[in-house]
Amino acid sequence: MEKPNILIVEDEQKLSRVLQLELDYENYSTTVADNGKTALELLTSRDWDLVLLDIMLPELSGLEVLRRVRRFDETTPIILLTARDQVHDKVSGLDQGANDYMTKPFQIEELLARIRVHLRQRTTTASNGEELSVGDLQVNMSSREVQRGTKQIELTPREFDLLVYLVKNKNIVLTRDQLIEEVWGYDYFGDTNVVDVYVRYLRQKVDKGFDQAYIQTVRGVGYTIKEHKA
């Protein structure tokens, strides 16, 4: 079985070496880039199973690398590595398509757990070429394309994962805790309001401008995607 290929983008030499040693020990294949320009060159020249991307980088910031990568690659899992006071950058990174973030200093065990989750999700999606649908909303699992009627809908990786889970469980009311556990994929200790934020993003893209709204709020419980009967 081929080893998962992980790119570590980190200019702090001690940390990058620790990450490389730990990941090599866990049977991952690793490559290290210590600046944004080199990282972008590596990201455009070959395929990766996952990327660990520091935000504060010389030559090209991590957020700029992320922004450019998401122009041509919407599926490779990217975990941001951030300093504790970079709250704005975390939000910006998630909005631009990062799948996750770790705040320094972090426990290597937690990072490894998140890596396993994202690699598992990637494998599941890649092996599942099915089409999901609700009414005129079509979701292609393999290409990660979303279309409603004739309109192509662009979603970030997190928005896509949230939509897929809602569609797979259409007509079932899902609590915020369920959505966090299944979509975020790890023990999330933040505010469950993050679900409300992402549902709002989805509504703007999936329902706005259409006569029927699929995403429904069930007050005091959570959310569901409701299939309207003809």
C-alpha positions as CSV (number, residue, x, y, z in Angstrom):
1,M,0.0,0.0,0.0
2,E,1.4,3.4,-1.0
3,K,2.2,5.8,1.8
4,P,0.1,9.0,2.0
5,N,2.1,11.9,0.7
6,I,2.2,14.9,3.1
7,L,3.7,18.4,2.4
8,I,5.0,20.2,5.5
9,V,5.2,24.0,4.9
10,E,6.9,25.4,8.0
11,D,9.9,27.9,8.3
12,E,10.6,27.1,12.0
13,Q,13.3,24.4,11.5
14,K,12.9,22.7,14.9
15,L,9.1,22.3,14.4
16,S,9.3,21.1,10.8
17,R,11.9,18.5,11.8
18,V,9.7,17.3,14.7
19,L,6.7,17.1,12.4
20,Q,8.7,15.2,9.8
21,L,10.1,12.7,12.3
22,E,6.7,12.0,13.8
23,L,5.0,11.7,10.4
24,D,7.7,9.4,9.0
25,Y,7.3,7.3,12.1
26,E,3.6,7.0,11.4
27,N,4.4,5.7,7.9
28,Y,3.7,8.9,6.0
29,S,5.9,10.1,3.1
30,T,6.9,13.7,3.9
31,T,8.5,16.7,2.1
32,V,9.4,20.0,3.8
33,A,9.2,23.5,2.3
34,D,10.5,26.4,4.5
35,N,8.9,29.3,2.5
36,G,5.7,30.1,0.6
37,K,7.3,30.3,-2.8
38,T,8.8,26.8,-2.7
39,A,5.6,25.5,-1.3
40,L,3.6,26.8,-4.2
41,E,6.0,25.3,-6.7
42,L,5.7,21.9,-5.0
43,L,1.9,22.2,-4.8
44,T,1.6,23.0,-8.5
45,S,4.1,20.4,-9.7
46,R,2.7,17.2,-8.0
47,D,-0.2,15.7,-6.2
48,W,-0.4,15.6,-2.4
49,D,-2.7,13.7,0.0
50,L,-2.5,16.4,2.7
51,V,-0.7,19.7,3.4
52,L,0.3,21.2,6.7
53,L,0.6,25.0,6.0
54,D,2.0,27.6,8.4
55,I,0.5,31.0,8.0
56,M,3.6,33.1,8.8
57,L,6.0,32.3,6.0
58,P,8.8,34.1,4.2
59,E,8.5,35.2,0.6
60,L,4.8,34.3,0.3
61,S,2.4,34.0,3.3
62,G,0.5,30.8,4.0
63,L,-2.8,32.5,3.3
64,E,-1.6,33.6,-0.1
65,V,-0.4,30.1,-0.9
66,L,-3.8,28.8,0.2
67,R,-5.6,31.3,-2.0
68,R,-3.6,30.5,-5.1
69,V,-3.8,26.7,-4.5
70,R,-7.6,26.8,-4.2
71,R,-7.8,28.3,-7.7
72,F,-6.8,24.9,-9.2
73,D,-7.2,22.4,-6.4
74,E,-10.3,22.4,-4.2
75,T,-10.0,18.9,-2.8
76,T,-6.5,18.4,-1.2
77,P,-6.9,18.7,2.6
78,I,-5.0,21.7,4.0
79,I,-4.5,22.1,7.7
80,L,-3.3,25.6,8.8
81,L,-0.7,26.0,11.5
82,T,-1.3,29.3,13.4
83,A,-0.1,31.3,16.3
84,R,-2.5,31.7,19.2
85,D,-3.2,35.4,18.4
86,Q,-4.0,34.9,14.7
87,V,-7.8,34.7,15.1
88,H,-8.5,36.8,12.0
89,D,-6.1,34.6,9.9
90,K,-7.9,31.4,11.1
91,V,-11.2,32.8,10.0
92,S,-9.8,34.1,6.7
93,G,-8.1,30.7,6.1
94,L,-11.3,28.7,6.6
95,D,-13.2,31.1,4.4
96,Q,-10.5,30.7,1.6
97,G,-10.8,26.9,1.7
98,A,-8.6,25.5,4.5
99,N,-10.1,22.3,6.0
100,D,-8.8,22.8,9.5
101,Y,-6.3,24.6,11.7
102,M,-4.0,23.8,14.6
103,T,-3.0,26.5,17.1
104,K,0.7,26.5,18.2
105,P,1.8,25.0,20.5
106,F,-0.2,21.9,19.9
107,Q,-0.1,18.2,21.0
108,I,1.3,16.0,18.2
109,E,-1.3,13.3,19.1
110,E,-4.1,15.7,18.2
111,L,-2.5,16.7,15.0
112,L,-2.0,13.1,14.0
113,A,-5.7,12.4,14.8
114,R,-6.9,15.3,12.6
115,I,-4.6,14.1,9.8
116,R,-6.1,10.6,10.0
117,V,-9.6,12.1,9.9
118,H,-8.9,14.2,6.8
119,L,-7.1,11.4,4.9
120,R,-10.0,9.1,5.7
121,Q,-12.5,11.6,4.4
122,R,-10.5,12.1,1.3
123,T,-10.3,8.3,0.6
124,T,-14.0,7.9,1.2
125,T,-14.9,10.7,-1.2
126,A,-12.4,9.5,-3.8
127,S,-13.8,6.0,-3.7
128,N,-17.4,7.1,-3.8
129,G,-18.4,8.4,-7.2
130,E,-22.1,8.6,-6.5
131,E,-24.3,11.4,-7.3
132,L,-26.5,12.8,-4.5
133,S,-29.5,14.9,-5.2
134,V,-32.4,16.7,-3.6
135,G,-34.9,18.0,-6.2
136,D,-32.9,20.1,-8.7
137,L,-29.8,20.1,-6.4
138,Q,-27.1,17.8,-7.7
139,V,-23.9,16.9,-5.8
140,N,-21.1,14.9,-7.5
141,M,-19.0,13.2,-4.8
142,S,-16.0,12.4,-7.0
143,S,-15.6,15.8,-8.8
144,R,-17.0,17.7,-5.8
145,E,-19.2,19.7,-8.1
146,V,-22.5,21.1,-7.0
147,Q,-25.3,22.3,-9.3
148,R,-28.8,23.6,-8.8
149,G,-30.8,23.6,-11.9
150,T,-28.5,25.2,-14.5
151,K,-26.4,27.1,-11.9
152,Q,-23.0,25.9,-10.9
153,I,-22.3,26.5,-7.2
154,E,-18.8,27.0,-5.8
155,L,-18.3,25.7,-2.3
156,T,-15.3,25.6,0.1
157,P,-14.2,22.2,1.2
158,R,-16.0,22.6,4.6
159,E,-19.2,23.9,3.0
160,F,-19.1,20.9,0.6
161,D,-18.7,18.4,3.4
162,L,-21.6,20.0,5.4
163,L,-23.9,20.0,2.3
164,V,-23.1,16.3,1.6
165,Y,-23.9,15.3,5.2
166,L,-27.2,17.2,5.1
167,V,-28.1,15.8,1.7
168,K,-27.2,12.2,2.7
169,N,-29.6,12.7,5.7
170,K,-32.3,14.6,3.9
171,N,-35.6,15.0,5.7
172,I,-33.8,14.1,9.0
173,V,-33.3,16.8,11.6
174,L,-29.6,17.0,12.6
175,T,-28.5,18.7,15.8
176,R,-25.5,21.1,15.9
177,D,-23.6,18.6,17.9
178,Q,-24.2,15.9,15.3
179,L,-23.1,18.2,12.5
180,I,-19.9,19.2,14.3
181,E,-19.0,15.6,15.1
182,E,-19.6,14.3,11.6
183,V,-18.4,17.3,9.5
184,W,-15.6,18.8,11.6
185,G,-14.5,15.3,12.4
186,Y,-12.8,15.7,15.7
187,D,-13.5,16.7,19.3
188,Y,-14.4,20.4,18.6
189,F,-14.2,22.5,21.7
190,G,-15.3,25.8,20.2
191,D,-18.7,27.4,20.0
192,T,-21.4,25.4,18.1
193,N,-22.3,28.7,16.5
194,V,-19.8,27.7,13.8
195,V,-22.5,25.5,12.4
196,D,-24.9,28.4,12.1
197,V,-22.2,30.4,10.3
198,Y,-21.6,27.7,7.7
199,V,-25.3,27.0,7.3
200,R,-25.8,30.7,6.5
201,Y,-23.0,30.5,3.9
202,L,-24.7,27.4,2.3
203,R,-28.1,29.1,2.2
204,Q,-26.6,32.1,0.4
205,K,-25.1,29.8,-2.3
206,V,-27.7,27.0,-2.5
207,D,-31.1,28.6,-1.8
208,K,-30.8,32.3,-2.5
209,G,-32.6,33.3,-5.7
210,F,-34.7,30.1,-5.9
211,D,-38.4,29.8,-5.2
212,Q,-37.9,26.8,-2.8
213,A,-35.4,26.8,0.1
214,Y,-34.1,23.3,0.8
215,I,-32.1,24.1,4.0
216,Q,-34.6,24.4,6.9
217,T,-34.0,25.5,10.5
218,V,-35.8,23.4,13.2
219,R,-36.0,25.8,16.1
220,G,-34.3,24.6,19.2
221,V,-33.0,21.4,17.5
222,G,-30.9,22.0,14.4
223,Y,-31.1,21.8,10.6
224,T,-32.4,19.6,7.9
225,I,-32.5,19.6,4.1
226,K,-36.1,19.1,3.2
227,E,-37.1,17.5,-0.1
228,H,-40.2,19.1,-1.5
229,K,-42.9,16.8,-2.9
230,A,-44.1,17.6,-6.3
